[in-house]
Amino acid sequence: MTAKGWMAMTTLAAACWTAKGEGWRTYEQTLTLTFESEAQARDAAVTALPLPVGKKVAFSTRWDDSSPEAVAVAKAAVLAEYGYKGTFFLNKVDPAYGENVIRKFLAKGCSAGAHTATHPFLPRIDHNAMFQEVLANRIAIESCGDTCVSTFTLPYRAFTSETDPDRPRAIGECLVRAGLNGGPEHFADSATKFGRSPREWIGALEFSIDDRNPQLDKFEANIARGLKAIAGNSLECGPHLALGTHNWQPDLKAFGEIIGTQANHPDWWYCNANEYVAYRLQMFNTAIVKKGSSGKTAIFAIARPEPFELGDCVPLALRASAGARGAVVDGQTLTLDAARDFTLPHAAARQLPDRIGAVHNEDNAEGEGALKADSTLPALQAALHVDLARNALDLQIKNVSQESLGPLHLTFRLPLKWKRGVVKGDLASLKPGEIRKIPLALGDVETDARYEAGTYYFAAQCDYGDAAGAARLHATASVAAQVRTIE
């Protein structure tokens, strides 16, 4: 997308927009390497590793549905006891669930993922309902748990339709438009099945050992199968195994003893799904450019995705070429091992939002009167309005605090009716008392009648900084779909 994709912005105050493409937002770090010789510095190179330093296998666990507090929190505790992590893929949530369940499993190193709002068979509902099920679910989990949601699992593992062969691709499109980046399924090639590139949708080789009566022999057999596939480099998803699927084990002690048989492997990375997905996306989307050398020193520019888009702050492992003896990034000394591998942390200023809110424009109202704030983020008011007659969205944002907010990163998420699914733009700041109205031309549409049933659901995601750190506000609006081509 170019700047021409944006309508001229009408504001109630001076504005300065930077339009972005649909790709990753990135930032740059400067890496300095020292070598044994000047020749080695001149020939210096750096490559990203497929897993953290010293690791050959990534292992996570998947737990579907919004289990009661006693069940989910106990599961997280058992996982932590044996050195494992998990991702809980949730449906219906509310603030109480966020406080009593989500925050407690997050404290054990687990993460939250999306699993649709009402657990429907996705192939059986219309395309607009499908998109809303996914996106509204992600927004609800984030705002109730104050945590980034970047992964997803299918309800009932259902994604195909006998009457709609395009349904798997449409589901994949919904997921990416909703801001999701991957997730474990019982097939390791989920990217291909969803019609996505393995560089943009990250899966896992997931297996079950009987949710109600876990079996050690099944655990051992599936581990052996997974390790063989990893050794053969045959997994589209990379070296990622995942145990699942439901929190139905009546005896967590027995479950713990089973997973304990594969605990503490020094070359395994016991991660959650969000961490693995964020890591692999970094590996694929980090640009490493040598800027030059001087004596025994080589300088590299590292352009890597912003953590708030990846959904996790997991660092990236790199390997330096022969002769490397020291590494410094932005003034911070890094440790190289005997293989010249080292861990590159994100810049300290690049933080995930730890306060996330949401506001919905129930009546699709216009004007300043439609502005509202989430109680957890009182400084920023927002309202998203849909105008199908103009084929446009109008986003209003207002800073009602006494401090400037910014930078603000806006990400608009559109239903499948529109060919352009994600639109991004950045705003340097929003001054105290300032209000801005940002119109967005929605662009070309699909004429297929499949996209004209039900309700169009739109969202604008605003990631921004204030005095307390990083925050995120979702603004949503919906209107009845129109059975006609929008011009």
Residue pairs with C-beta under 8 A, 6 or more apart in sequence:
1 19
1 20
1 21
1 22
1 420
1 423
1 424
2 19
3 19
5 19
5 420
5 423
5 441
5 443
6 17
6 19
6 425
6 440
6 441
7 392
7 439
7 440
7 441
8 439
9 15
9 17
9 436
9 437
9 438
9 439
10 437
10 439
11 436
11 437
11 438
12 434
12 435
12 436
12 437
13 431
13 434
13 435
13 436
15 427
15 436
16 427
16 428
17 425
17 426
17 427
17 438
18 425
18 426
18 427
18 428
19 424
19 425
20 424
20 425
20 426
21 424
22 420
22 421
22 422
22 423
22 424
24 281
24 285
24 305
24 306
24 309
25 305
25 306
25 309
25 409
25 424
25 426
26 285
26 287
26 303
26 304
26 305
26 306
27 303
27 304
27 306
27 347
27 350
28 301
28 302
28 303
29 301
29 302
29 304
29 329
29 330
29 344
29 347
30 299
30 300
30 301
30 302
30 329
30 330
31 46
31 299
31 300
31 301
31 302
31 327
31 328
31 329
31 344
32 297
32 298
32 299
32 300
32 327
32 328
32 329
33 41
33 44
33 46
33 297
33 298
33 299
33 300
33 320
33 324
33 326
33 327
34 41
34 296
34 297
34 324
34 325
34 326
34 327
35 41
35 44
35 296
35 297
35 298
35 323
35 324
35 325
36 296
36 323
36 325
37 296
37 323
38 293
38 295
38 296
40 296
40 321
40 322
40 323
40 324
41 293
41 294
41 295
41 296
41 297
41 298
41 323
42 293
42 298
43 321
44 290
44 293
44 298
44 300
44 320
44 321
44 324
45 290
45 320
45 321
46 288
46 290
46 300
46 318
46 319
46 320
46 321
47 288
47 318
47 319
48 282
48 283
48 286
48 288
48 316
48 317
48 318
48 319
49 283
49 316
49 317
49 318
49 319
49 341
50 238
50 239
50 280
50 283
51 57
51 58
51 239
51 269
51 279
51 317
52 269
52 279
52 315
52 317
52 343
53 317
53 337
53 341
53 342
53 343
54 266
54 267
54 337
54 341
55 267
55 268
55 269
56 230
56 239
56 267
56 268
57 226
57 227
57 230
57 239
57 241
57 265
57 267
57 268
57 269
58 238
58 239
58 240
58 241
58 268
58 269
58 271
58 276
58 279
59 84
59 240
59 241
59 242
59 243
59 262
59 268
59 269
59 270
59 271
60 85
60 86
60 87
60 184
60 204
60 240
60 241
60 242
60 243
60 270
60 271
60 272
60 273
60 275
60 276
61 79
61 84
61 85
61 86
61 87
61 242
61 243
61 244
61 272
62 86
62 87
62 89
62 153
62 183
62 184
62 204
62 206
62 242
62 243
62 244
62 245
62 273
63 72
63 75
63 86
63 87
63 88
63 89
63 244
63 245
63 246
63 247
64 89
64 115
64 153
64 155
64 244
64 245
64 246
65 89
65 90
65 91
65 115
65 119
65 246
65 247
66 90
66 91
66 92
66 93
66 97
66 101
67 75
67 88
67 101
67 247
68 101
69 97
69 100
69 101
69 104
71 247
72 88
72 101
72 104
72 105
72 247
73 101
73 104
73 105
74 252
75 86
75 105
75 247
75 249
75 252
76 86
76 88
76 104
76 105
76 108
76 110
77 108
78 252
78 255
78 256
78 259
79 85
79 86
79 108
79 110
79 259
80 108
80 109
81 256
82 256
82 259
82 260
82 263
83 263
83 264
83 270
84 259
84 263
84 270
85 108
85 109
85 110
85 111
85 270
85 271
85 272
85 275
86 105
86 110
86 111
86 272
87 110
87 111
87 112
87 113
87 151
87 183
87 184
87 272
87 273
87 274
88 102
88 105
88 110
88 111
88 112
88 113
89 112
89 113
89 114
89 115
89 151
89 152
89 153
89 183
90 97
90 102
90 112
90 113
90 114
90 115
90 137
90 141
91 115
91 116
91 117
91 118
91 119
91 137
92 117
92 118
92 140
93 102
93 140
93 141
93 144
93 145
94 144
95 144
97 144
98 144
98 145
98 146
102 112
102 141
102 144
102 145
102 147
103 145
103 146
105 112
106 112
106 145
106 147
109 272
110 272
111 147
111 151
111 272
111 273
111 274
111 275
111 312
112 141
112 145
112 147
112 149
112 274
113 141
113 149
113 150
113 151
113 152
113 153
113 183
113 273
113 274
114 134
114 137
114 138
114 141
114 149
114 151
114 152
114 153
114 178
114 180
115 137
115 152
115 153
115 155
116 122
116 133
116 134
116 137
116 155
117 132
117 133
117 136
117 137
117 140
118 133
119 155
119 156
120 129
120 133
120 155
121 155
121 156
121 158
122 130
122 133
122 154
122 155
122 158
122 159
122 167
122 171
123 158
123 159
123 160
123 161
123 164
123 167
123 171
124 161
125 133
126 450
126 453
126 454
127 170
127 174
127 415
127 416
127 450
127 451
127 453
127 454
128 415
128 416
128 417
128 451
128 453
128 454
128 455
128 456
128 457
128 481
129 453
129 454
129 455
130 170
130 171
130 174
131 174
131 177
131 178
131 415
131 416
131 457
132 455
132 457
132 478
134 152
134 174
134 175
134 178
134 180
135 174
135 177
135 178
135 179
135 413
135 457
135 459
136 457
136 476
138 149
138 152
138 178
138 179
138 180
139 358
139 459
139 474
139 476
140 358
141 147
141 149
142 148
142 149
142 356
142 358
142 472
142 474
143 356
143 357
143 358
143 374
143 376
143 474
145 356
146 353
146 354
146 355
146 356
146 376
147 354
147 356
148 274
148 308
148 311
148 312
148 352
148 353
148 356
148 472
149 179
149 180
149 274
149 311
150 179
150 180
150 181
150 182
150 274
150 277
150 278
150 310
150 311
150 312
151 180
151 181
151 182
151 183
151 184
151 273
151 274
151 277
151 311
152 175
152 180
152 182
152 183
153 183
153 184
153 185
154 171
154 185
157 185
157 186
159 167
159 168
159 171
159 193
159 194
160 167
160 168
161 167
164 170
164 450
168 193
168 194
168 195
169 194
169 195
170 416
171 194
172 191
172 193
172 194
172 195
172 196
172 201
173 195
173 416
173 421
174 416
175 194
175 201
176 196
176 200
176 201
176 421
176 422
177 413
177 414
177 415
177 416
177 421
177 422
178 413
179 411
179 413
179 422
179 461
181 200
181 201
181 202
181 277
181 278
181 281
181 310
181 311
182 190
182 201
182 202
182 203
182 237
182 273
182 276
182 277
182 280
182 281
183 190
183 202
183 203
183 204
183 273
183 277
184 203
184 204
184 205
184 206
184 240
184 242
184 244
184 273
185 203
185 204
185 206
186 206
186 207
186 208
186 245
187 193
187 203
188 203
188 204
188 205
188 206
188 229
188 235
188 236
188 237
189 198
189 203
189 236
189 237
190 201
190 203
190 236
190 237
191 197
191 198
191 200
191 201
191 202
191 203
191 236
191 237
192 198
192 236
194 201
198 236
198 237
199 281
199 284
199 285
200 281
202 237
202 238
202 240
202 276
202 277
202 280
202 281
203 236
203 237
203 240
204 237
204 240
204 241
204 242
204 273
204 276
205 226
205 229
205 235
205 237
205 240
205 241
205 242
206 241
206 242
206 243
206 244
206 245
207 218
207 222
207 225
207 226
207 241
207 242
207 243
207 244
208 218
208 243
208 244
208 245
209 215
209 216
209 218
209 219
209 222
209 243
209 258
210 218
211 245
211 246
211 247
211 248
211 249
212 248
212 249
212 250
214 249
214 254
214 255
214 258
215 258
216 258
216 261
219 243
219 258
219 259
219 261
219 262
220 261
222 241
222 243
223 241
223 262
226 241
227 241
229 235
230 239
230 241
238 280
240 276
240 280
242 273
243 259
249 255
262 268
263 270
269 276
271 279
271 314
274 311
274 312
275 312
275 314
277 310
277 311
277 312
278 307
278 310
278 311
278 312
278 313
278 314
279 312
279 314
279 316
281 305
281 310
282 304
282 305
282 310
282 314
282 316
283 316
285 304
285 305
286 302
286 303
286 304
286 305
286 316
287 301
287 302
287 303
287 304
288 300
288 301
288 302
288 318
289 300
289 301
289 303
290 298
290 299
290 300
291 299
291 300
291 301
292 298
292 299
293 299
302 329
302 344
304 316
304 346
306 350
306 409
307 313
307 346
307 350
307 351
307 352
308 350
308 351
308 352
308 353
308 409
308 463
308 470
308 472
311 352
312 352
313 346
313 350
313 351
313 352
315 343
315 344
315 345
315 346
316 343
316 344
317 341
317 342
317 343
317 344
318 341
318 342
318 343
318 344
319 339
319 340
319 341
319 342
320 327
320 336
320 340
320 341
320 342
321 340
322 340
324 336
324 340
325 336
326 333
326 336
327 333
327 334
327 335
327 336
327 342
328 334
329 344
329 345
330 347
332 345
334 342
334 343
334 344
335 342
335 343
336 342
351 469
351 470
352 470
353 463
353 469
353 470
353 471
353 472
354 469
354 470
354 471
355 376
355 377
355 468
355 469
355 470
355 471
355 472
356 376
356 377
356 471
356 472
356 473
356 474
357 373
357 374
357 375
357 376
357 377
357 471
357 472
357 473
357 474
358 374
358 473
358 474
358 475
358 476
359 372
359 373
359 374
359 381
359 382
359 383
359 473
359 474
359 475
359 476
360 475
360 476
360 477
361 370
361 383
361 384
361 385
361 475
361 476
361 477
364 385
364 386
364 477
364 478
364 479
365 383
365 385
366 385
366 394
368 396
368 398
368 435
370 383
370 385
370 396
371 381
371 382
371 383
371 396
371 398
371 435
372 381
372 382
372 383
373 379
373 380
373 381
373 382
373 400
374 473
377 471
377 473
378 400
378 401
379 399
379 400
379 401
379 403
379 405
379 466
380 397
380 398
380 399
380 400
380 401
380 405
380 430
380 462
380 464
380 471
380 473
381 396
381 397
381 398
381 400
382 395
382 396
382 397
382 398
382 460
382 462
382 473
382 475
383 395
383 396
383 475
383 477
384 393
384 394
384 395
384 458
384 459
384 460
384 475
384 476
384 477
385 393
385 394
385 395
385 396
385 477
386 393
386 456
386 458
386 477
386 478
386 479
387 393
387 394
388 456
388 479
388 482
388 486
391 441
391 442
391 443
391 445
391 486
391 487
392 439
392 440
392 441
392 442
393 412
393 439
393 440
393 442
393 458
393 460
393 477
394 437
394 438
394 439
394 440
395 410
395 412
395 437
395 438
395 439
395 440
395 460
395 475
396 435
396 436
396 437
396 438
397 408
397 430
397 435
397 436
397 438
397 462
398 430
398 433
398 434
398 435
398 436
399 405
399 430
399 431
399 432
399 433
399 434
399 435
400 433
401 432
401 466
402 432
403 432
403 466
403 467
404 429
404 430
404 431
404 432
405 429
405 430
405 464
405 465
405 466
406 427
406 428
406 429
406 430
406 464
406 465
407 426
407 427
407 428
407 429
407 464
407 465
408 426
408 427
408 428
408 429
408 430
408 462
408 463
408 464
409 424
409 426
409 427
409 462
409 463
409 464
410 424
410 425
410 426
410 427
410 438
410 460
410 461
410 462
411 422
411 423
411 424
411 460
411 461
411 462
411 463
412 422
412 423
412 424
412 440
412 458
412 459
412 460
412 461
413 421
413 422
413 458
413 459
413 460
413 461
414 420
414 421
414 422
414 423
414 442
414 458
415 451
415 456
415 457
415 458
416 446
416 451
417 445
417 446
417 451
417 452
417 456
417 481
417 486
418 442
418 443
418 444
418 445
418 446
419 443
419 444
419 445
419 446
420 442
420 443
420 444
423 440
425 438
427 436
430 436
430 464
442 486
445 451
445 485
445 486
447 485
449 483
451 481
452 481
452 482
452 483
452 484
453 481
454 480
454 481
455 478
455 479
455 480
455 481
456 478
456 479
456 480
456 481
457 476
457 477
457 478
458 476
458 477
458 478
459 474
459 475
459 476
460 474
460 475
460 476
461 472
461 473
461 474
462 472
462 473
462 474
462 475
463 470
463 471
463 472
464 470
464 471
464 472
464 473
465 471
